Amino acid sequence: MSTLKYTNIIQFLAYAAIMASMIFIPVLAADELNASKFEIGIIFAGYALAVFVSSSEFADDKERAFSPLKNFDKI
């Protein structure tokens, strides 16, 4: 198998896990923990904030690591 095919499989499974957590966390919070709609909203607000912060941080790291100008002198 090519590396690209493995990358696509890993990316698919990662997105599937994210979507599954977005489906099951509110259901489990409501059923098992008797959380109100407000508490479930707070959980997802925290999740969205964590995704926003981490994605911007990882994007900055990627930009620094793979910047074409950084390795321009090695071409």
Phi and psi restraints in degrees (range 20) as a CNS / XPLOR table:
assign (resid 1 and name C) (resid 2 and name N)
       (resid 2 and name CA) (resid 2 and name C) 1.0 -78.8 20.0 2
assign (resid 2 and name N) (resid 2 and name CA)
       (resid 2 and name C) (resid 3 and name N) 1.0 161.0 20.0 2
assign (resid 2 and name C) (resid 3 and name N)
       (resid 3 and name CA) (resid 3 and name C) 1.0 -63.6 20.0 2
assign (resid 3 and name N) (resid 3 and name CA)
       (resid 3 and name C) (resid 4 and name N) 1.0 -36.1 20.0 2
assign (resid 3 and name C) (resid 4 and name N)
       (resid 4 and name CA) (resid 4 and name C) 1.0 -63.4 20.0 2
assign (resid 4 and name N) (resid 4 and name CA)
       (resid 4 and name C) (resid 5 and name N) 1.0 -38.1 20.0 2
assign (resid 4 and name C) (resid 5 and name N)
       (resid 5 and name CA) (resid 5 and name C) 1.0 -66.0 20.0 2
assign (resid 5 and name N) (resid 5 and name CA)
       (resid 5 and name C) (resid 6 and name N) 1.0 -41.8 20.0 2
assign (resid 5 and name C) (resid 6 and name N)
       (resid 6 and name CA) (resid 6 and name C) 1.0 -62.8 20.0 2
assign (resid 6 and name N) (resid 6 and name CA)
       (resid 6 and name C) (resid 7 and name N) 1.0 -39.9 20.0 2
assign (resid 6 and name C) (resid 7 and name N)
       (resid 7 and name CA) (resid 7 and name C) 1.0 -62.4 20.0 2
assign (resid 7 and name N) (resid 7 and name CA)
       (resid 7 and name C) (resid 8 and name N) 1.0 -41.8 20.0 2
assign (resid 7 and name C) (resid 8 and name N)
       (resid 8 and name CA) (resid 8 and name C) 1.0 -65.9 20.0 2
assign (resid 8 and name N) (resid 8 and name CA)
       (resid 8 and name C) (resid 9 and name N) 1.0 -39.0 20.0 2
assign (resid 8 and name C) (resid 9 and name N)
       (resid 9 and name CA) (resid 9 and name C) 1.0 -65.6 20.0 2
assign (resid 9 and name N) (resid 9 and name CA)
       (resid 9 and name C) (resid 10 and name N) 1.0 -44.8 20.0 2
assign (resid 9 and name C) (resid 10 and name N)
       (resid 10 and name CA) (resid 10 and name C) 1.0 -63.3 20.0 2
assign (resid 10 and name N) (resid 10 and name CA)
       (resid 10 and name C) (resid 11 and name N) 1.0 -42.1 20.0 2
assign (resid 10 and name C) (resid 11 and name N)
       (resid 11 and name CA) (resid 11 and name C) 1.0 -64.8 20.0 2
assign (resid 11 and name N) (resid 11 and name CA)
       (resid 11 and name C) (resid 12 and name N) 1.0 -41.0 20.0 2
assign (resid 11 and name C) (resid 12 and name N)
       (resid 12 and name CA) (resid 12 and name C) 1.0 -61.1 20.0 2
assign (resid 12 and name N) (resid 12 and name CA)
       (resid 12 and name C) (resid 13 and name N) 1.0 -45.7 20.0 2
assign (resid 12 and name C) (resid 13 and name N)
       (resid 13 and name CA) (resid 13 and name C) 1.0 -66.5 20.0 2
assign (resid 13 and name N) (resid 13 and name CA)
       (resid 13 and name C) (resid 14 and name N) 1.0 -35.7 20.0 2
assign (resid 13 and name C) (resid 14 and name N)
       (resid 14 and name CA) (resid 14 and name C) 1.0 -65.6 20.0 2
assign (resid 14 and name N) (resid 14 and name CA)
       (resid 14 and name C) (resid 15 and name N) 1.0 -45.0 20.0 2
assign (resid 14 and name C) (resid 15 and name N)
       (resid 15 and name CA) (resid 15 and name C) 1.0 -67.2 20.0 2
assign (resid 15 and name N) (resid 15 and name CA)
       (resid 15 and name C) (resid 16 and name N) 1.0 -34.8 20.0 2
assign (resid 15 and name C) (resid 16 and name N)
       (resid 16 and name CA) (resid 16 and name C) 1.0 -64.0 20.0 2
assign (resid 16 and name N) (resid 16 and name CA)
       (resid 16 and name C) (resid 17 and name N) 1.0 -39.8 20.0 2
assign (resid 16 and name C) (resid 17 and name N)
       (resid 17 and name CA) (resid 17 and name C) 1.0 -65.8 20.0 2
assign (resid 17 and name N) (resid 17 and name CA)
       (resid 17 and name C) (resid 18 and name N) 1.0 -40.1 20.0 2
assign (resid 17 and name C) (resid 18 and name N)
       (resid 18 and name CA) (resid 18 and name C) 1.0 -63.7 20.0 2
assign (resid 18 and name N) (resid 18 and name CA)
       (resid 18 and name C) (resid 19 and name N) 1.0 -45.7 20.0 2
assign (resid 18 and name C) (resid 19 and name N)
       (resid 19 and name CA) (resid 19 and name C) 1.0 -67.1 20.0 2
assign (resid 19 and name N) (resid 19 and name CA)
       (resid 19 and name C) (resid 20 and name N) 1.0 -37.5 20.0 2
assign (resid 19 and name C) (resid 20 and name N)
       (resid 20 and name CA) (resid 20 and name C) 1.0 -64.5 20.0 2
assign (resid 20 and name N) (resid 20 and name CA)
       (resid 20 and name C) (resid 21 and name N) 1.0 -39.3 20.0 2
assign (resid 20 and name C) (resid 21 and name N)
       (resid 21 and name CA) (resid 21 and name C) 1.0 -67.4 20.0 2
assign (resid 21 and name N) (resid 21 and name CA)
       (resid 21 and name C) (resid 22 and name N) 1.0 -34.6 20.0 2
assign (resid 21 and name C) (resid 22 and name N)
       (resid 22 and name CA) (resid 22 and name C) 1.0 -69.9 20.0 2
assign (resid 22 and name N) (resid 22 and name CA)
       (resid 22 and name C) (resid 23 and name N) 1.0 -24.4 20.0 2
assign (resid 22 and name C) (resid 23 and name N)
       (resid 23 and name CA) (resid 23 and name C) 1.0 -83.5 20.0 2
assign (resid 23 and name N) (resid 23 and name CA)
       (resid 23 and name C) (resid 24 and name N) 1.0 -45.2 20.0 2
assign (resid 23 and name C) (resid 24 and name N)
       (resid 24 and name CA) (resid 24 and name C) 1.0 -87.9 20.0 2
assign (resid 24 and name N) (resid 24 and name CA)
       (resid 24 and name C) (resid 25 and name N) 1.0 -24.8 20.0 2
assign (resid 24 and name C) (resid 25 and name N)
       (resid 25 and name CA) (resid 25 and name C) 1.0 -62.1 20.0 2
assign (resid 25 and name N) (resid 25 and name CA)
       (resid 25 and name C) (resid 26 and name N) 1.0 -47.3 20.0 2
assign (resid 25 and name C) (resid 26 and name N)
       (resid 26 and name CA) (resid 26 and name C) 1.0 -65.2 20.0 2
assign (resid 26 and name N) (resid 26 and name CA)
       (resid 26 and name C) (resid 27 and name N) 1.0 -35.2 20.0 2
assign (resid 26 and name C) (resid 27 and name N)
       (resid 27 and name CA) (resid 27 and name C) 1.0 -65.6 20.0 2
assign (resid 27 and name N) (resid 27 and name CA)
       (resid 27 and name C) (resid 28 and name N) 1.0 -46.6 20.0 2
assign (resid 27 and name C) (resid 28 and name N)
       (resid 28 and name CA) (resid 28 and name C) 1.0 -67.0 20.0 2
assign (resid 28 and name N) (resid 28 and name CA)
       (resid 28 and name C) (resid 29 and name N) 1.0 -37.7 20.0 2
assign (resid 28 and name C) (resid 29 and name N)
       (resid 29 and name CA) (resid 29 and name C) 1.0 -65.0 20.0 2
assign (resid 29 and name N) (resid 29 and name CA)
       (resid 29 and name C) (resid 30 and name N) 1.0 -40.0 20.0 2
assign (resid 29 and name C) (resid 30 and name N)
       (resid 30 and name CA) (resid 30 and name C) 1.0 -72.3 20.0 2
assign (resid 30 and name N) (resid 30 and name CA)
       (resid 30 and name C) (resid 31 and name N) 1.0 -42.5 20.0 2
assign (resid 30 and name C) (resid 31 and name N)
       (resid 31 and name CA) (resid 31 and name C) 1.0 -79.8 20.0 2
assign (resid 31 and name N) (resid 31 and name CA)
       (resid 31 and name C) (resid 32 and name N) 1.0 -51.2 20.0 2
assign (resid 31 and name C) (resid 32 and name N)
       (resid 32 and name CA) (resid 32 and name C) 1.0 -83.1 20.0 2
assign (resid 32 and name N) (resid 32 and name CA)
       (resid 32 and name C) (resid 33 and name N) 1.0 -38.6 20.0 2
assign (resid 32 and name C) (resid 33 and name N)
       (resid 33 and name CA) (resid 33 and name C) 1.0 -101.8 20.0 2
assign (resid 33 and name N) (resid 33 and name CA)
       (resid 33 and name C) (resid 34 and name N) 1.0 -1.2 20.0 2
assign (resid 33 and name C) (resid 34 and name N)
       (resid 34 and name CA) (resid 34 and name C) 1.0 52.3 20.0 2
assign (resid 34 and name N) (resid 34 and name CA)
       (resid 34 and name C) (resid 35 and name N) 1.0 43.1 20.0 2
assign (resid 34 and name C) (resid 35 and name N)
       (resid 35 and name CA) (resid 35 and name C) 1.0 -77.4 20.0 2
assign (resid 35 and name N) (resid 35 and name CA)
       (resid 35 and name C) (resid 36 and name N) 1.0 143.7 20.0 2
assign (resid 35 and name C) (resid 36 and name N)
       (resid 36 and name CA) (resid 36 and name C) 1.0 -80.0 20.0 2
assign (resid 36 and name N) (resid 36 and name CA)
       (resid 36 and name C) (resid 37 and name N) 1.0 171.3 20.0 2
assign (resid 36 and name C) (resid 37 and name N)
       (resid 37 and name CA) (resid 37 and name C) 1.0 -63.3 20.0 2
assign (resid 37 and name N) (resid 37 and name CA)
       (resid 37 and name C) (resid 38 and name N) 1.0 -33.9 20.0 2
assign (resid 37 and name C) (resid 38 and name N)
       (resid 38 and name CA) (resid 38 and name C) 1.0 -64.6 20.0 2
assign (resid 38 and name N) (resid 38 and name CA)
       (resid 38 and name C) (resid 39 and name N) 1.0 -43.6 20.0 2
assign (resid 38 and name C) (resid 39 and name N)
       (resid 39 and name CA) (resid 39 and name C) 1.0 -65.4 20.0 2
assign (resid 39 and name N) (resid 39 and name CA)
       (resid 39 and name C) (resid 40 and name N) 1.0 -38.7 20.0 2
assign (resid 39 and name C) (resid 40 and name N)
       (resid 40 and name CA) (resid 40 and name C) 1.0 -64.7 20.0 2
assign (resid 40 and name N) (resid 40 and name CA)
       (resid 40 and name C) (resid 41 and name N) 1.0 -38.3 20.0 2
assign (resid 40 and name C) (resid 41 and name N)
       (resid 41 and name CA) (resid 41 and name C) 1.0 -63.0 20.0 2
assign (resid 41 and name N) (resid 41 and name CA)
       (resid 41 and name C) (resid 42 and name N) 1.0 -39.0 20.0 2
assign (resid 41 and name C) (resid 42 and name N)
       (resid 42 and name CA) (resid 42 and name C) 1.0 -65.2 20.0 2
assign (resid 42 and name N) (resid 42 and name CA)
       (resid 42 and name C) (resid 43 and name N) 1.0 -40.3 20.0 2
assign (resid 42 and name C) (resid 43 and name N)
       (resid 43 and name CA) (resid 43 and name C) 1.0 -59.7 20.0 2
assign (resid 43 and name N) (resid 43 and name CA)
       (resid 43 and name C) (resid 44 and name N) 1.0 -46.6 20.0 2
assign (resid 43 and name C) (resid 44 and name N)
       (resid 44 and name CA) (resid 44 and name C) 1.0 -73.4 20.0 2
assign (resid 44 and name N) (resid 44 and name CA)
       (resid 44 and name C) (resid 45 and name N) 1.0 -29.5 20.0 2
assign (resid 44 and name C) (resid 45 and name N)
       (resid 45 and name CA) (resid 45 and name C) 1.0 -65.4 20.0 2
assign (resid 45 and name N) (resid 45 and name CA)
       (resid 45 and name C) (resid 46 and name N) 1.0 -41.6 20.0 2
assign (resid 45 and name C) (resid 46 and name N)
       (resid 46 and name CA) (resid 46 and name C) 1.0 -64.6 20.0 2
assign (resid 46 and name N) (resid 46 and name CA)
       (resid 46 and name C) (resid 47 and name N) 1.0 -39.8 20.0 2
assign (resid 46 and name C) (resid 47 and name N)
       (resid 47 and name CA) (resid 47 and name C) 1.0 -63.7 20.0 2
assign (resid 47 and name N) (resid 47 and name CA)
       (resid 47 and name C) (resid 48 and name N) 1.0 -45.5 20.0 2
assign (resid 47 and name C) (resid 48 and name N)
       (resid 48 and name CA) (resid 48 and name C) 1.0 -63.9 20.0 2
assign (resid 48 and name N) (resid 48 and name CA)
       (resid 48 and name C) (resid 49 and name N) 1.0 -39.9 20.0 2
assign (resid 48 and name C) (resid 49 and name N)
       (resid 49 and name CA) (resid 49 and name C) 1.0 -64.3 20.0 2
assign (resid 49 and name N) (resid 49 and name CA)
       (resid 49 and name C) (resid 50 and name N) 1.0 -42.2 20.0 2
assign (resid 49 and name C) (resid 50 and name N)
       (resid 50 and name CA) (resid 50 and name C) 1.0 -64.3 20.0 2
assign (resid 50 and name N) (resid 50 and name CA)
       (resid 50 and name C) (resid 51 and name N) 1.0 -40.1 20.0 2
assign (resid 50 and name C) (resid 51 and name N)
       (resid 51 and name CA) (resid 51 and name C) 1.0 -65.4 20.0 2
assign (resid 51 and name N) (resid 51 and name CA)
       (resid 51 and name C) (resid 52 and name N) 1.0 -42.3 20.0 2
assign (resid 51 and name C) (resid 52 and name N)
       (resid 52 and name CA) (resid 52 and name C) 1.0 -62.7 20.0 2
assign (resid 52 and name N) (resid 52 and name CA)
       (resid 52 and name C) (resid 53 and name N) 1.0 -47.6 20.0 2
assign (resid 52 and name C) (resid 53 and name N)
       (resid 53 and name CA) (resid 53 and name C) 1.0 -66.2 20.0 2
assign (resid 53 and name N) (resid 53 and name CA)
       (resid 53 and name C) (resid 54 and name N) 1.0 -46.0 20.0 2
assign (resid 53 and name C) (resid 54 and name N)
       (resid 54 and name CA) (resid 54 and name C) 1.0 -69.4 20.0 2
assign (resid 54 and name N) (resid 54 and name CA)
       (resid 54 and name C) (resid 55 and name N) 1.0 -36.0 20.0 2
assign (resid 54 and name C) (resid 55 and name N)
       (resid 55 and name CA) (resid 55 and name C) 1.0 -68.5 20.0 2
assign (resid 55 and name N) (resid 55 and name CA)
       (resid 55 and name C) (resid 56 and name N) 1.0 -37.3 20.0 2
assign (resid 55 and name C) (resid 56 and name N)
       (resid 56 and name CA) (resid 56 and name C) 1.0 -70.2 20.0 2
assign (resid 56 and name N) (resid 56 and name CA)
       (resid 56 and name C) (resid 57 and name N) 1.0 -36.8 20.0 2
assign (resid 56 and name C) (resid 57 and name N)
       (resid 57 and name CA) (resid 57 and name C) 1.0 -66.1 20.0 2
assign (resid 57 and name N) (resid 57 and name CA)
       (resid 57 and name C) (resid 58 and name N) 1.0 -46.2 20.0 2
assign (resid 57 and name C) (resid 58 and name N)
       (resid 58 and name CA) (resid 58 and name C) 1.0 -67.2 20.0 2
assign (resid 58 and name N) (resid 58 and name CA)
       (resid 58 and name C) (resid 59 and name N) 1.0 -32.8 20.0 2
assign (resid 58 and name C) (resid 59 and name N)
       (resid 59 and name CA) (resid 59 and name C) 1.0 -65.3 20.0 2
assign (resid 59 and name N) (resid 59 and name CA)
       (resid 59 and name C) (resid 60 and name N) 1.0 -40.5 20.0 2
assign (resid 59 and name C) (resid 60 and name N)
       (resid 60 and name CA) (resid 60 and name C) 1.0 -64.6 20.0 2
assign (resid 60 and name N) (resid 60 and name CA)
       (resid 60 and name C) (resid 61 and name N) 1.0 -41.7 20.0 2
assign (resid 60 and name C) (resid 61 and name N)
       (resid 61 and name CA) (resid 61 and name C) 1.0 -63.5 20.0 2
assign (resid 61 and name N) (resid 61 and name CA)
       (resid 61 and name C) (resid 62 and name N) 1.0 -42.3 20.0 2
assign (resid 61 and name C) (resid 62 and name N)
       (resid 62 and name CA) (resid 62 and name C) 1.0 -63.9 20.0 2
assign (resid 62 and name N) (resid 62 and name CA)
       (resid 62 and name C) (resid 63 and name N) 1.0 -42.1 20.0 2
assign (resid 62 and name C) (resid 63 and name N)
       (resid 63 and name CA) (resid 63 and name C) 1.0 -63.1 20.0 2
assign (resid 63 and name N) (resid 63 and name CA)
       (resid 63 and name C) (resid 64 and name N) 1.0 -39.7 20.0 2
assign (resid 63 and name C) (resid 64 and name N)
       (resid 64 and name CA) (resid 64 and name C) 1.0 -69.8 20.0 2
assign (resid 64 and name N) (resid 64 and name CA)
       (resid 64 and name C) (resid 65 and name N) 1.0 -38.3 20.0 2
assign (resid 64 and name C) (resid 65 and name N)
       (resid 65 and name CA) (resid 65 and name C) 1.0 -74.7 20.0 2
assign (resid 65 and name N) (resid 65 and name CA)
       (resid 65 and name C) (resid 66 and name N) 1.0 -37.4 20.0 2
assign (resid 65 and name C) (resid 66 and name N)
       (resid 66 and name CA) (resid 66 and name C) 1.0 -113.4 20.0 2
assign (resid 66 and name N) (resid 66 and name CA)
       (resid 66 and name C) (resid 67 and name N) 1.0 24.1 20.0 2
assign (resid 66 and name C) (resid 67 and name N)
       (resid 67 and name CA) (resid 67 and name C) 1.0 -66.9 20.0 2
assign (resid 67 and name N) (resid 67 and name CA)
       (resid 67 and name C) (resid 68 and name N) 1.0 130.5 20.0 2
assign (resid 67 and name C) (resid 68 and name N)
       (resid 68 and name CA) (resid 68 and name C) 1.0 -65.9 20.0 2
assign (resid 68 and name N) (resid 68 and name CA)
       (resid 68 and name C) (resid 69 and name N) 1.0 -29.1 20.0 2
assign (resid 68 and name C) (resid 69 and name N)
       (resid 69 and name CA) (resid 69 and name C) 1.0 -72.9 20.0 2
assign (resid 69 and name N) (resid 69 and name CA)
       (resid 69 and name C) (resid 70 and name N) 1.0 -26.2 20.0 2
assign (resid 69 and name C) (resid 70 and name N)
       (resid 70 and name CA) (resid 70 and name C) 1.0 -65.3 20.0 2
assign (resid 70 and name N) (resid 70 and name CA)
       (resid 70 and name C) (resid 71 and name N) 1.0 -40.4 20.0 2
assign (resid 70 and name C) (resid 71 and name N)
       (resid 71 and name CA) (resid 71 and name C) 1.0 -103.5 20.0 2
assign (resid 71 and name N) (resid 71 and name CA)
       (resid 71 and name C) (resid 72 and name N) 1.0 19.6 20.0 2
assign (resid 71 and name C) (resid 72 and name N)
       (resid 72 and name CA) (resid 72 and name C) 1.0 -64.1 20.0 2
assign (resid 72 and name N) (resid 72 and name CA)
       (resid 72 and name C) (resid 73 and name N) 1.0 -36.5 20.0 2
assign (resid 72 and name C) (resid 73 and name N)
       (resid 73 and name CA) (resid 73 and name C) 1.0 -73.1 20.0 2
assign (resid 73 and name N) (resid 73 and name CA)
       (resid 73 and name C) (resid 74 and name N) 1.0 -13.2 20.0 2
assign (resid 73 and name C) (resid 74 and name N)
       (resid 74 and name CA) (resid 74 and name C) 1.0 -90.9 20.0 2
assign (resid 74 and name N) (resid 74 and name CA)
       (resid 74 and name C) (resid 75 and name N) 1.0 -2.3 20.0 2
